[in-house]
């Protein structure tokens, strides 16, 4: 299974916001630049995440986007459900499948979908942000303080 670029980029952008300890809004342009995502593509994702209640926008000179709730309350699953069209790895579910009830692999596909959901639910943005800050500080200690504030426990 391959995650869509929308999900991958959406998670990256949300982790970037989770790294902001003061929860100040980050301008879309800066967020796109920091994560090397097209601003137009990021704007589409941000709009969907805002409608879903995961992001909020702030207008004005110091405006931008920020998480609408604490980072530990947003999981990768929450982002995935908003940005990916299909949660299921196949079309073989319930009444959508002409072989429903007689397909030996249907249980396999259901367990696979459930396992993927469980893994995505087990990672929250705070955990990913902390992990990313550690990785960045090891790779380039000067980089960490420039682009984002450190998160606090």
N, C-alpha and C positions, 0 to 999 in steps of 0.2 A: 504494500500500500504506500502510496506517495501522497504527502500532504500538499495541498495547493500552495502556490506562492502567496496567495492572499492570507492564508493562515500563518505561514512562516513569517511574512513581513509584519502581519498584525501582532503576532507574539513579540517580535523584536521591538516594535514601536511601543507596545504596552510595557515591556520590561524597561525600556528607556525611561518611560514616565514613572515607573515604580522606583527607579533609582533616585528620584527627586525627594529628598528627605523633608523638604518644606512644602511639598505638594503645590508649588507655584506652577501656573500654566506655562507650557512650553509652546512657543510659536510653531505652527505646522512646518514652516520653512526650515527651522532649525532641527526639528525632529526628523524630517525627511533627509536633511543633510547628514546628521549624525548616524543615521541608519542606512544611508545610501539607497533610499527608496524614492521613486518618482513622487514629487509633491501631489500631482493629480491622482495617482494611484492611492497614495496615503490618505488623501482627502476623502475618497470613496469609502475606504475602510473606516476612517474616523467617523464618518457620517453614520455608517451601520452600527458601529460600537456605541455611538452616542444614543441612537434610537433604542438600542438594547439596554441602556442604562449603565454601561461600563465606563463611559467617558463623559466628561462635561466640557463645554467650551466656555471660555471667558472672553468677552469682547473688550476692546480698548487697546491702549498703547502697550500695556503689559499683559495682553491677552494671549490666548492659545488654548491648548488642551491639557487636561489633567484627569487623573483617575477619579471616578465619581464615588468610590468607596475605598477602604483600605486595601493595600496590595495583597494582604494575606486572605482577603475575602474574594479575590478574583482568581479563578483557576484557568489553566490552559483550555480546559473543556469549555468554559464559558465563552472564551474567544472563538474556539473552533465552531461551536454551535451557531455563532453569528456569521462567521465569514465563509463557512463551507456549505455548499448546497446540500450535500448528502452526508448524513452521519453514518450511513450503512456502507460497508465495503462492497456490497453487490446489490443487485436489484431483486434478489431472491428472498423477499420477506413478505409474509402474510399473503394477502389477496393479490399482490403485485406479481406473484409468481404462478405461472400456469401449472407448475409441478408441485405446488404447495401440498403438503400432506403425504407425498410419496417420494420426496427427494431425501436421500441419505445424507447429503452435505448441508442441508438447511440448518441443522443444529450447530454444525461447525461454524458456519457464517455468523450465526447469532452469538455464539461464544466469542468469536473473534471480535465482533463489534462491541460486545460488552467489555472485553479485556482492554481494547483500545480506549474506550470511554473511561474505564477505571484508572488507567495510567494517566490520561490527560487530566482527570479530576484530582490526582494525587500531587500535582505540581501547581503551586500558587505563584503569583507574580513576585511576592516578597522573596521567596526562596530563590527564584531564578535571578532576581536583581542582585541579591547578596552573592550568589555564585558568580555572576558576571563581573561584579566589582572585584572579587578576589582574583579572577582570571586576568582582568585588565591590569590590576596592580602588579601581578607577577610578570606579565608580558611587557608592560610599559608604565612604570610607576608615575611618571609625569603626566600621563594621559588621564588618569582617573579624576583628578581635581578640576581639570579644565572644562570638560563637557557636562558634567553632572555633579550634583552634590551627593555626598555619601548618605546612605540611608542609615537610620538608627533603629536599634531594637526596641 
